[in-house]
Amino acid sequence: MSLCFDIKLSSTSVLRAKSNRNQNFEKSFHSLMEDLRNSTLKFFTDQELCYADIVPPTQVRARIEVSVLSFLKILNASNPAISDLPLIQRKLSNSRMNHGLLTELSYVFLSNSVSIRSLMRPNAGKAFVRVWKVMEMCYQILLKEKRVTQRELFYKLLCDSPHLFPSQKDVNRTIQDLVALLRCSRYSLGIMASSRGLIAGRLIMQEPGKEAVDCSVCGSSGHTVSGDLSLLDKLVLNADARYIIIVEKHAIFQRLAEDRFFSQIPSILITAKGYPDMATRYSAH
């Protein structure tokens, strides 16, 4: 009897020890989650950060991880519920213009109004799931230290989840949702702008470690604008032009470049072939 009682006592002690360890682990896990939320989720609650940050891949991955952990925490709660996704509202009514006081530059930015992407709304279920799917794909791209264009991302998603992404528009809208959720730029998500832009005229461009390109001798085809925004940031530019002329039609650009219009009027010609893509707009700025 004594031996049996001792065994029962020891097994009870083991169970209590395991229970204490589980409680301690749960407390430390919740404490870690709270610290992580307080340090990394500031961009979700800070009313001033309602623009797209250009952040390093490690920070973007941290934001994605916190978003997923927060979502799982809500599902694992005593009263589980599907959380809404707070997105910065991308409407004209939510935009503001900041006029420079000391310079002539003006900036358009979004205010802190938030729209909600909910799984519970009619016909919104797929849009909700798409955000998480694109988030997963971007996380994998960042882990591999690679970049893709929006078109490449569409083909990847079309192969992986054709029922969620039947068209390029679905991908484009979801990327905008993800940018609004994580408060970071598309480039920070590993998505590179697919450029259609061309430049010609009185401009010399030089990439780090490469030979300079004289845009005045590139002929009617002009010099192609890179889609890598970080590379555009590093370009060294030398120009003696007085004007920057934005040309809508590619055919008109070719004619002006062929006639060397920039020699008669000191200027730089830029075209995006009818549609202003991000890389060309970035170059113009």
Backbone bond lengths (Angstrom), bond angles and torsions (degrees), N, CA, C in turn:
res aa  C-N    CA-C-N  psi(-1)  N-CA   C-N-CA  omega(-1)  CA-C   N-CA-C  phi
1 M - - - 1.468 - - 1.517 110.99 -
2 S 1.358 115.19 -43.14 1.473 120.03 -178.88 1.518 110.75 -61.60
3 L 1.339 115.75 -43.14 1.460 120.48 179.98 1.529 110.64 -64.14
4 C 1.353 114.03 -42.66 1.464 119.13 179.93 1.532 110.50 -63.35
5 F 1.374 115.66 -41.26 1.456 120.24 -179.94 1.531 111.00 -64.77
6 D 1.370 114.78 -40.60 1.466 119.33 178.53 1.534 111.48 -62.03
7 I 1.329 114.47 -41.45 1.471 119.12 179.97 1.518 110.39 -63.23
8 K 1.376 115.33 -41.83 1.466 118.76 179.12 1.519 111.44 -64.26
9 L 1.359 114.11 -40.15 1.466 119.11 179.40 1.523 111.13 -62.62
10 S 1.373 114.61 -45.94 1.459 119.31 -178.16 1.534 110.96 -65.08
11 S 1.347 116.92 -39.37 1.468 119.25 179.30 1.526 110.38 -67.07
12 T 1.358 116.19 -36.58 1.472 119.65 176.67 1.522 110.38 -63.97
13 S 1.340 116.35 -40.55 1.471 120.65 179.02 1.524 111.26 -63.36
14 V 1.351 115.40 -40.59 1.470 120.20 178.95 1.518 110.42 -62.63
15 L 1.353 115.73 -43.48 1.458 119.87 179.94 1.529 111.42 -63.46
16 R 1.368 114.42 -40.82 1.461 118.22 178.30 1.527 111.04 -64.41
17 A 1.348 115.05 -41.44 1.467 119.64 179.52 1.525 110.66 -62.30
18 K 1.343 115.59 -42.46 1.468 119.69 178.51 1.520 110.50 -63.38
19 S 1.367 114.61 -41.80 1.463 118.59 -179.99 1.524 111.27 -62.86
20 N 1.365 115.72 -41.28 1.469 119.93 178.51 1.516 111.52 -63.97
21 R 1.362 115.13 -41.15 1.465 119.25 179.13 1.523 110.90 -63.02
22 N 1.355 115.48 -41.58 1.468 119.30 179.17 1.526 111.50 -64.05
23 Q 1.367 114.90 -40.50 1.463 118.79 178.35 1.526 111.41 -64.75
24 N 1.349 114.91 -42.78 1.467 118.92 178.87 1.522 111.37 -63.58
25 F 1.352 115.37 -41.38 1.469 119.66 178.86 1.526 110.41 -63.39
26 E 1.369 114.77 -41.45 1.467 118.69 -179.74 1.529 110.70 -64.30
27 K 1.360 115.92 -40.98 1.469 119.95 179.13 1.526 111.08 -64.31
28 S 1.348 115.37 -44.94 1.466 119.22 -179.02 1.529 110.47 -66.43
29 F 1.346 116.67 -36.03 1.457 120.46 178.80 1.530 110.38 -65.02
30 H 1.360 115.42 -46.04 1.470 119.15 179.42 1.521 111.06 -65.15
31 S 1.355 115.73 -36.27 1.466 119.30 177.63 1.526 110.73 -64.93
32 L 1.350 115.20 -43.09 1.474 120.13 177.63 1.515 110.86 -62.07
33 M 1.332 115.94 -43.37 1.465 120.46 178.84 1.523 111.16 -60.49
34 E 1.345 115.84 -41.86 1.460 119.82 -178.62 1.519 111.20 -65.87
35 D 1.363 115.44 -42.55 1.471 119.46 177.90 1.527 110.73 -62.41
36 L 1.341 114.90 -42.74 1.460 119.84 -179.23 1.524 110.70 -63.79
37 R 1.327 114.87 -40.93 1.476 119.10 179.22 1.525 110.68 -65.11
38 N 1.359 115.21 -43.74 1.468 118.89 -177.60 1.518 112.46 -65.77
39 S 1.356 116.08 -35.59 1.468 119.48 -176.33 1.520 112.88 -84.16
40 T 1.340 116.04 -40.07 1.463 118.84 -172.82 1.520 113.89 -100.70
41 L 1.343 117.04 -26.22 1.462 119.45 -176.37 1.516 112.81 -87.69
42 K 1.334 117.19 13.33 1.458 119.53 -179.97 1.520 111.03 -59.71
43 F 1.345 115.20 -32.04 1.464 118.22 -177.71 1.520 112.19 -68.68
44 F 1.366 118.07 -15.83 1.460 119.70 177.57 1.523 111.81 -78.42
45 T 1.360 117.54 -29.04 1.450 120.70 -172.13 1.515 113.21 -111.54
46 D 1.322 118.42 -19.12 1.453 121.36 -178.29 1.522 109.73 -71.81
47 Q 1.336 115.70 114.04 1.454 120.16 -175.01 1.523 112.31 -66.98
48 E 1.335 117.35 -20.60 1.453 119.68 -178.44 1.523 111.80 -79.26
49 L 1.342 116.99 -24.63 1.464 119.95 -176.56 1.524 110.75 -91.71
50 C 1.317 116.56 66.17 1.466 119.74 178.53 1.525 109.32 -112.48
51 Y 1.322 115.91 41.98 1.453 121.96 174.26 1.520 107.44 -135.46
52 A 1.308 116.56 169.29 1.461 120.80 -176.20 1.526 109.61 -86.70
53 D 1.330 116.72 112.81 1.458 121.48 178.29 1.521 110.45 -75.14
54 I 1.328 116.12 148.71 1.464 121.10 167.45 1.517 105.89 -98.71
55 V 1.328 116.50 104.16 1.461 121.85 -172.13 1.524 110.40 -124.02
56 P 1.340 117.79 156.89 1.462 120.77 179.97 1.530 111.77 -69.62
57 P 1.332 117.11 159.19 1.474 120.74 -177.95 1.526 114.04 -55.65
58 T 1.347 117.36 -36.87 1.474 119.56 -178.98 1.519 111.48 -60.93
59 Q 1.318 116.91 -40.39 1.460 120.56 -179.53 1.523 111.49 -71.84
60 V 1.331 116.94 -36.39 1.464 119.84 176.76 1.524 109.76 -64.08
61 R 1.340 116.30 -43.74 1.473 119.83 177.91 1.523 110.56 -61.62
62 A 1.329 117.47 -38.41 1.470 121.03 178.04 1.523 110.85 -63.35
63 R 1.334 116.62 -40.48 1.460 120.02 178.90 1.535 110.70 -65.54
64 I 1.327 116.29 -39.94 1.470 120.29 178.24 1.523 109.84 -64.86
65 E 1.336 117.07 -45.00 1.467 121.44 -179.60 1.522 111.31 -61.03
66 V 1.321 117.30 -43.03 1.464 120.70 179.20 1.525 110.83 -65.13
67 S 1.323 116.77 -38.94 1.465 120.62 178.23 1.529 110.82 -61.45
68 V 1.334 116.36 -44.37 1.469 121.34 -179.50 1.529 110.07 -67.33
69 L 1.347 117.07 -44.79 1.467 120.56 179.92 1.522 111.70 -62.97
70 S 1.321 116.42 -38.66 1.471 120.35 178.14 1.527 110.47 -64.29
71 F 1.332 115.44 -42.07 1.457 120.96 179.39 1.538 110.28 -63.20
72 L 1.343 116.73 -44.54 1.467 120.84 -179.97 1.528 111.58 -67.80
73 K 1.325 116.24 -34.23 1.471 120.07 178.86 1.523 110.80 -63.74
74 I 1.326 115.67 -40.15 1.471 120.15 178.68 1.531 110.10 -66.50
75 L 1.335 116.88 -40.08 1.475 120.75 179.03 1.523 111.57 -66.93
76 N 1.370 116.39 -29.17 1.460 121.44 -176.43 1.524 112.20 -92.10
77 A 1.323 117.30 3.51 1.461 120.75 -178.37 1.524 110.68 -73.01
78 S 1.344 115.92 167.59 1.465 120.00 -179.94 1.530 111.58 -62.33
79 N 1.339 115.31 -33.15 1.467 120.42 173.50 1.529 108.54 -117.07
80 P 1.326 116.59 79.01 1.471 119.23 -174.37 1.524 112.13 -62.18
81 A 1.321 114.46 144.37 1.463 119.78 178.77 1.515 108.58 -152.87
82 I 1.292 115.63 152.34 1.458 121.04 175.49 1.525 108.46 -79.08
83 S 1.312 116.59 122.17 1.466 119.48 -178.01 1.521 110.97 -79.73
84 D 1.325 114.58 155.35 1.456 120.74 173.33 1.520 109.01 -86.32
85 L 1.313 116.20 156.92 1.460 121.33 176.63 1.523 109.06 -102.62
86 P 1.349 117.60 114.70 1.473 119.64 180.00 1.522 111.32 -80.61
87 L 1.318 117.38 111.36 1.457 122.39 -177.90 1.521 109.97 -112.17
88 I 1.338 115.75 138.80 1.458 118.89 173.46 1.532 108.47 -63.16
89 Q 1.317 115.93 131.33 1.464 120.73 -175.22 1.535 110.76 -69.85
90 R 1.336 116.13 124.87 1.461 120.98 -178.19 1.523 109.71 -100.93
91 K 1.332 116.15 66.35 1.455 121.17 179.74 1.517 109.75 -128.23
92 L 1.321 115.93 156.07 1.463 121.45 179.38 1.525 110.97 -59.35
93 S 1.345 116.61 -35.29 1.465 120.56 -178.86 1.528 112.10 -66.51
94 N 1.348 116.92 -19.89 1.463 121.32 -179.64 1.527 112.50 -97.77
95 S 1.320 117.69 2.74 1.463 120.86 -178.45 1.524 110.48 -91.53
96 R 1.331 115.23 151.07 1.459 122.00 178.84 1.517 108.59 -134.03
97 M 1.311 116.55 153.64 1.468 122.46 177.68 1.512 108.72 -112.64
98 N 1.330 116.18 126.31 1.460 121.27 177.43 1.525 108.02 -108.32
99 H 1.323 117.11 109.03 1.458 121.66 -179.21 1.520 109.60 -85.90
100 G 1.342 116.00 127.85 1.461 119.85 179.22 1.521 111.66 -65.98
101 L 1.328 116.30 138.60 1.459 121.34 179.76 1.522 111.66 -87.20
102 L 1.343 116.09 -41.27 1.454 120.60 -176.69 1.525 112.55 -97.93
103 T 1.313 116.68 -9.75 1.463 120.33 179.60 1.526 109.04 -131.19
104 E 1.316 115.89 172.88 1.465 120.58 178.49 1.525 111.70 -89.10
105 L 1.342 116.95 -0.37 1.453 120.60 -176.68 1.523 110.89 -78.44
106 S 1.321 116.63 143.31 1.451 122.58 175.12 1.522 108.19 -127.10
107 Y 1.328 116.60 150.77 1.457 120.59 -177.18 1.527 109.53 -126.14
108 V 1.319 116.07 138.28 1.460 121.74 173.69 1.523 106.88 -103.02
109 F 1.343 116.96 127.82 1.449 119.54 179.72 1.520 109.50 -140.11
110 L 1.339 116.56 166.23 1.457 121.53 -179.90 1.516 110.08 -94.09
111 S 1.332 116.05 141.82 1.453 120.88 177.21 1.531 108.65 -79.39
112 N 1.355 115.56 -171.50 1.472 118.38 -171.80 1.527 113.96 -93.40
113 S 1.337 118.46 15.04 1.462 120.08 176.96 1.528 109.77 -66.85
114 V 1.322 115.11 137.97 1.471 120.53 -174.45 1.521 110.16 -117.88
115 S 1.326 115.79 137.58 1.467 120.97 170.76 1.522 107.79 -108.19
116 I 1.315 116.50 158.01 1.468 121.20 -173.79 1.523 109.95 -113.46
117 R 1.337 115.31 129.64 1.458 121.17 171.77 1.529 106.46 -102.63
118 S 1.315 117.49 110.09 1.460 121.82 -172.53 1.522 111.04 -118.62
119 L 1.339 114.31 145.10 1.460 120.35 176.21 1.528 110.70 -76.76
120 M 1.348 116.13 -20.10 1.456 120.44 -173.24 1.530 112.72 -86.25
121 R 1.316 117.89 -12.54 1.459 119.65 -179.57 1.529 110.90 -77.78
122 P 1.324 117.25 148.38 1.477 119.58 178.69 1.526 111.00 -61.03
123 N 1.316 115.93 135.85 1.475 123.50 176.13 1.534 113.20 64.21
124 A 1.343 117.54 13.82 1.467 120.04 -179.52 1.525 112.14 -106.72
125 G 1.334 117.19 -2.43 1.458 120.69 -176.38 1.516 113.38 -60.57
126 K 1.344 115.88 -45.60 1.469 119.55 -178.67 1.520 111.46 -65.46
127 A 1.323 116.88 -41.27 1.470 120.70 -179.99 1.523 110.39 -62.40
128 F 1.331 116.64 -37.04 1.467 121.65 178.02 1.527 110.65 -64.35
129 V 1.340 115.93 -46.95 1.468 121.06 -178.55 1.537 110.41 -67.85
130 R 1.323 117.09 -35.54 1.471 120.61 -179.81 1.532 111.36 -58.48
131 V 1.325 116.57 -39.75 1.466 120.19 -179.61 1.525 110.79 -58.15
132 W 1.336 116.21 -45.18 1.467 119.77 -179.25 1.527 111.60 -69.22
133 K 1.330 116.39 -33.42 1.469 119.38 180.00 1.517 111.21 -68.96
134 V 1.336 116.94 -44.08 1.464 120.32 178.20 1.526 110.14 -67.41
135 M 1.332 116.54 -35.47 1.458 120.57 176.69 1.531 110.77 -61.01
136 E 1.327 116.31 -42.31 1.469 121.13 178.02 1.528 110.98 -62.75
137 M 1.331 116.38 -44.38 1.466 121.20 -179.09 1.528 111.09 -64.30
138 C 1.337 116.51 -42.57 1.468 120.61 179.16 1.528 110.91 -65.21
139 Y 1.322 116.94 -36.26 1.474 120.82 178.25 1.526 110.44 -62.19
140 Q 1.332 116.04 -42.86 1.464 120.35 178.71 1.530 111.31 -65.35
141 I 1.330 116.89 -40.25 1.472 121.25 178.62 1.521 110.66 -62.27
142 L 1.343 116.52 -43.52 1.464 120.97 -179.76 1.525 111.51 -67.52
143 L 1.329 116.96 -35.42 1.470 120.46 177.72 1.528 110.89 -63.15
144 K 1.317 116.35 -37.24 1.464 121.25 -179.46 1.532 112.64 -83.65
145 E 1.351 115.69 -1.87 1.470 122.29 -179.61 1.530 111.09 57.09
146 K 1.320 115.38 44.08 1.465 121.12 179.35 1.523 109.94 -119.55
147 R 1.334 116.07 172.88 1.452 122.03 176.07 1.530 108.65 -135.01
148 V 1.320 115.96 148.67 1.463 121.15 178.07 1.529 108.65 -133.46
149 T 1.322 116.03 155.20 1.459 120.19 171.86 1.534 107.92 -82.61
150 Q 1.337 116.76 166.16 1.460 119.52 178.54 1.522 111.29 -62.60
151 R 1.327 116.09 -31.87 1.467 119.66 178.66 1.529 110.64 -68.40
152 E 1.341 116.55 -43.00 1.465 120.26 176.92 1.521 111.10 -61.35
153 L 1.336 115.78 -41.47 1.466 120.36 179.24 1.526 110.57 -62.42
154 F 1.328 116.62 -38.92 1.465 120.83 178.08 1.526 110.90 -60.00
155 Y 1.344 117.44 -46.48 1.465 120.64 -179.47 1.530 111.26 -64.71
156 K 1.333 117.24 -37.02 1.474 120.32 176.85 1.526 110.43 -63.07
157 L 1.330 116.17 -45.86 1.461 120.80 -179.10 1.525 111.57 -70.05
158 L 1.333 116.45 -33.63 1.464 120.88 178.48 1.529 110.51 -64.25
159 C 1.325 116.64 -37.70 1.475 120.86 177.44 1.528 111.13 -72.26
160 D 1.334 116.06 -37.74 1.469 121.05 -174.71 1.526 112.29 -82.25
161 S 1.325 117.57 -44.55 1.473 122.08 -176.09 1.525 110.62 -139.96
162 P 1.334 117.96 70.95 1.473 120.69 -175.95 1.526 113.51 -62.70
163 H 1.335 117.66 -27.81 1.467 120.36 -179.18 1.535 111.88 -73.20
164 L 1.345 117.14 -21.54 1.466 120.85 -179.37 1.528 112.41 -92.47
165 F 1.347 116.07 -29.87 1.464 120.46 -173.85 1.532 110.94 -128.14
166 P 1.331 116.95 71.06 1.469 119.16 -179.62 1.523 113.81 -74.05
167 S 1.354 118.21 -17.07 1.464 120.00 -177.17 1.525 110.74 -141.97
168 Q 1.326 115.14 162.28 1.461 121.50 177.66 1.530 111.10 -63.17
169 K 1.326 117.68 -32.89 1.465 120.94 -179.51 1.521 111.69 -60.12
170 D 1.338 116.71 -38.03 1.461 120.43 179.24 1.526 110.76 -62.42
171 V 1.332 115.98 -40.06 1.464 120.68 178.74 1.522 110.51 -67.21
172 N 1.331 116.67 -45.30 1.467 121.07 -178.35 1.528 111.58 -60.45
173 R 1.330 116.26 -44.87 1.466 120.21 -179.98 1.529 111.37 -66.09
174 T 1.326 115.90 -38.64 1.463 119.48 -179.61 1.523 111.06 -67.99
175 I 1.330 117.20 -37.75 1.466 120.56 175.95 1.525 109.87 -61.08
176 Q 1.331 117.07 -41.73 1.462 120.86 177.12 1.524 111.00 -62.41
177 D 1.345 116.92 -39.95 1.461 120.72 176.43 1.528 111.18 -61.94
178 L 1.324 115.66 -42.16 1.467 120.39 -178.26 1.529 111.23 -67.59
179 V 1.324 116.61 -39.42 1.467 121.13 175.34 1.527 109.79 -61.11
180 A 1.347 116.72 -42.53 1.457 121.57 -179.97 1.530 111.76 -68.85
181 L 1.336 117.13 -29.11 1.463 121.18 -179.93 1.527 112.18 -79.02
182 L 1.321 116.28 -48.41 1.467 121.14 -175.00 1.519 113.30 -89.05
183 R 1.340 117.54 -8.87 1.472 122.41 179.44 1.526 112.01 58.07
184 C 1.311 116.25 41.38 1.470 119.89 176.50 1.524 108.66 -136.18
185 S 1.310 116.70 159.49 1.457 121.04 -175.73 1.526 111.42 -74.45
186 R 1.327 115.77 163.04 1.473 120.42 175.56 1.524 110.34 -59.88
187 Y 1.315 115.68 -39.63 1.467 119.27 -179.31 1.530 110.32 -62.36
188 S 1.344 117.32 -37.69 1.467 121.15 177.96 1.520 111.53 -64.80
189 L 1.337 116.94 -26.32 1.466 121.68 178.14 1.531 112.36 -80.79
190 G 1.342 116.43 -2.23 1.462 120.04 -179.20 1.512 112.49 90.86
191 I 1.339 117.09 12.28 1.461 121.76 -178.96 1.526 108.60 -103.38
192 M 1.303 115.71 117.02 1.456 121.71 -174.81 1.522 110.38 -95.53
193 A 1.323 115.22 141.53 1.467 119.89 178.55 1.523 109.85 -68.60
194 S 1.314 116.02 134.48 1.465 120.86 175.52 1.523 107.27 -91.37
195 S 1.319 115.79 107.65 1.457 119.77 -170.66 1.522 112.32 -88.11
196 R 1.339 114.69 140.83 1.459 121.53 171.48 1.527 109.82 -115.35
197 G 1.320 116.66 4.26 1.451 121.55 -170.04 1.522 114.66 -75.68
198 L 1.331 115.84 149.31 1.461 123.83 175.67 1.525 108.84 -132.91
199 I 1.338 115.48 146.21 1.467 121.29 178.21 1.519 108.98 -129.41
200 A 1.320 115.46 139.75 1.471 121.24 173.68 1.526 107.48 -145.33
201 G 1.342 115.63 153.56 1.464 118.01 176.89 1.511 113.54 126.62
202 R 1.311 115.00 -158.89 1.463 121.34 -170.64 1.530 110.41 -86.11
203 L 1.305 113.50 71.08 1.466 120.58 -178.27 1.523 109.23 -146.01
204 I 1.339 116.00 134.15 1.470 122.08 174.32 1.520 107.49 -115.57
205 M 1.348 116.13 123.63 1.462 121.98 -177.75 1.526 109.17 -115.89
206 Q 1.325 115.33 139.15 1.462 119.26 179.33 1.520 110.48 -137.15
207 E 1.336 114.72 122.36 1.457 120.58 174.24 1.516 109.03 -82.35
208 P 1.336 118.57 153.28 1.463 121.30 177.98 1.530 111.60 -58.28
209 G 1.333 116.29 125.09 1.463 121.16 177.44 1.504 115.02 77.74
210 K 1.341 118.06 10.32 1.468 120.60 -179.73 1.527 110.33 -127.47
211 E 1.327 115.12 166.73 1.458 119.49 178.97 1.523 111.22 -72.33
212 A 1.330 115.27 150.60 1.458 120.83 179.36 1.527 110.73 -70.10
213 V 1.327 116.63 147.77 1.468 123.06 178.42 1.527 108.15 -112.60
214 D 1.319 115.71 122.18 1.464 121.48 177.35 1.528 108.39 -92.21
215 C 1.314 117.38 109.27 1.463 121.72 -175.18 1.525 112.89 -72.39
216 S 1.335 117.35 -7.87 1.467 119.63 179.27 1.530 112.16 -84.33
217 V 1.333 117.50 -9.99 1.468 120.69 -178.31 1.529 111.39 -118.35
218 C 1.329 116.97 20.52 1.472 121.09 -178.16 1.528 112.56 -89.06
219 G 1.321 117.14 1.95 1.457 120.36 178.24 1.519 112.66 74.56
220 S 1.332 115.78 -165.02 1.462 120.82 -176.57 1.531 112.81 -72.22
221 S 1.339 116.58 -18.90 1.471 119.37 -179.19 1.522 112.62 -78.63
222 G 1.348 117.56 -21.63 1.452 121.43 179.03 1.521 112.52 71.71
223 H 1.316 116.08 -176.67 1.470 122.37 179.22 1.530 108.70 -103.85
224 T 1.331 116.90 130.76 1.470 121.67 -177.16 1.527 111.09 -72.92
225 V 1.327 115.69 133.13 1.461 121.69 177.18 1.524 109.05 -78.17
226 S 1.327 116.97 129.96 1.461 121.13 179.05 1.522 110.60 -69.59
227 G 1.335 116.04 145.67 1.464 120.54 176.50 1.509 113.25 -85.39
228 D 1.338 117.52 -5.43 1.467 122.32 -179.62 1.527 109.18 -84.88
229 L 1.334 117.10 105.26 1.462 121.15 -175.44 1.523 112.32 -65.61
230 S 1.342 116.71 -33.18 1.470 119.07 178.95 1.522 110.43 -68.17
231 L 1.330 117.36 -33.45 1.462 121.25 176.44 1.523 110.60 -68.65
232 L 1.333 116.75 -40.96 1.466 120.47 177.77 1.521 111.17 -60.60
233 D 1.333 115.87 -33.06 1.466 120.32 178.21 1.521 112.18 -66.21
234 K 1.343 115.99 -29.88 1.470 120.56 -175.16 1.529 113.63 -91.24
235 L 1.319 116.82 -5.64 1.466 119.68 -177.83 1.532 111.33 -64.52
236 V 1.326 114.95 139.59 1.465 120.74 172.53 1.524 107.33 -98.17
237 L 1.330 116.61 120.76 1.469 121.69 -174.06 1.525 110.62 -112.68
238 N 1.330 114.99 134.28 1.466 121.71 173.76 1.520 107.89 -129.06
239 A 1.338 115.98 126.07 1.468 119.49 -177.41 1.527 110.31 -148.19
240 D 1.322 114.92 147.58 1.463 119.86 173.27 1.525 110.26 -119.28
241 A 1.337 115.99 22.10 1.460 121.79 -179.03 1.529 110.74 -77.70
242 R 1.307 115.11 150.97 1.462 121.05 176.66 1.528 111.40 -102.21
243 Y 1.328 116.11 -17.87 1.464 119.73 -176.41 1.530 109.88 -135.51
244 I 1.336 114.92 148.54 1.464 121.87 168.56 1.525 106.34 -115.02
245 I 1.317 116.14 118.85 1.468 121.21 -175.40 1.527 109.45 -109.68
246 I 1.323 116.21 117.47 1.465 122.27 178.43 1.531 107.97 -89.56
247 V 1.319 116.49 118.51 1.470 122.41 -177.73 1.528 108.57 -107.17
248 E 1.317 116.11 124.76 1.468 119.35 -176.66 1.530 111.68 -72.18
249 K 1.330 117.25 -51.06 1.463 120.92 -172.03 1.528 111.52 -90.72
250 H 1.328 114.71 136.60 1.463 120.82 -179.95 1.528 111.29 -62.87
251 A 1.331 117.03 -39.44 1.473 120.97 -178.21 1.530 110.90 -63.19
252 I 1.330 116.94 -39.86 1.469 121.04 178.31 1.518 110.23 -66.94
253 F 1.338 116.02 -39.82 1.476 120.70 177.53 1.524 110.43 -59.80
254 Q 1.340 116.17 -46.35 1.466 120.34 179.83 1.526 111.85 -60.02
255 R 1.333 115.93 -41.81 1.469 120.34 -179.20 1.531 110.89 -65.07
256 L 1.327 116.72 -45.02 1.466 121.15 -179.73 1.528 111.19 -65.28
257 A 1.343 116.29 -40.41 1.469 119.99 179.29 1.526 110.64 -68.10
258 E 1.342 116.66 -39.02 1.463 121.03 179.64 1.533 111.12 -65.63
259 D 1.333 116.20 -37.37 1.468 120.99 179.04 1.524 112.37 -82.64
260 R 1.341 116.05 0.25 1.469 122.05 -178.87 1.535 110.80 51.72
261 F 1.319 113.82 52.05 1.466 121.12 179.11 1.528 110.97 -57.04
262 F 1.340 116.07 -34.26 1.466 121.24 -177.29 1.529 112.57 -68.39
263 S 1.339 117.95 -16.26 1.466 120.27 176.05 1.532 110.95 -76.88
264 Q 1.328 115.74 -33.59 1.470 120.12 178.82 1.534 111.23 -78.71
265 I 1.311 116.25 -42.98 1.468 121.77 175.54 1.517 106.85 -119.74
266 P 1.343 119.10 113.19 1.473 121.35 -175.69 1.530 111.41 -58.65
267 S 1.320 115.88 102.79 1.460 119.31 -172.22 1.526 111.50 -150.79
268 I 1.327 114.42 170.36 1.465 123.23 174.04 1.525 106.96 -122.06
269 L 1.318 117.04 128.60 1.465 122.31 179.90 1.527 109.55 -99.71
270 I 1.318 116.42 131.94 1.469 121.53 178.21 1.521 108.94 -131.89
271 T 1.330 116.43 134.18 1.464 120.58 173.83 1.526 110.01 -136.79
272 A 1.337 115.25 149.33 1.470 120.99 172.89 1.522 109.69 -116.86
273 K 1.339 115.87 20.21 1.471 123.02 176.73 1.531 112.89 58.01
274 G 1.320 115.33 42.36 1.458 119.31 173.77 1.504 115.81 99.37
275 Y 1.361 118.12 -20.49 1.465 119.62 -179.49 1.519 108.79 -137.26
276 P 1.341 118.70 123.09 1.476 121.41 -174.80 1.530 112.91 -77.32
277 D 1.329 116.88 94.14 1.463 120.46 177.81 1.531 109.73 -73.84
278 M 1.333 115.18 166.37 1.459 120.52 -173.06 1.530 112.69 -63.12
279 A 1.331 117.45 -43.26 1.463 120.68 -176.53 1.525 111.48 -64.15
280 T 1.340 116.67 -39.35 1.469 120.07 179.73 1.527 110.70 -69.57
281 R 1.323 117.07 -40.34 1.465 120.30 176.96 1.533 110.24 -63.08
282 Y 1.333 115.56 -40.89 1.468 120.93 179.00 1.529 110.28 -62.39
283 S 1.321 116.56 -41.72 1.463 121.18 178.61 1.521 111.30 -63.64
284 A 1.341 115.83 -41.23 1.464 119.80 -179.75 1.527 111.43 -63.10
285 H 1.329 116.31 -38.27 1.467 119.94 177.96 1.519 110.92 -69.03
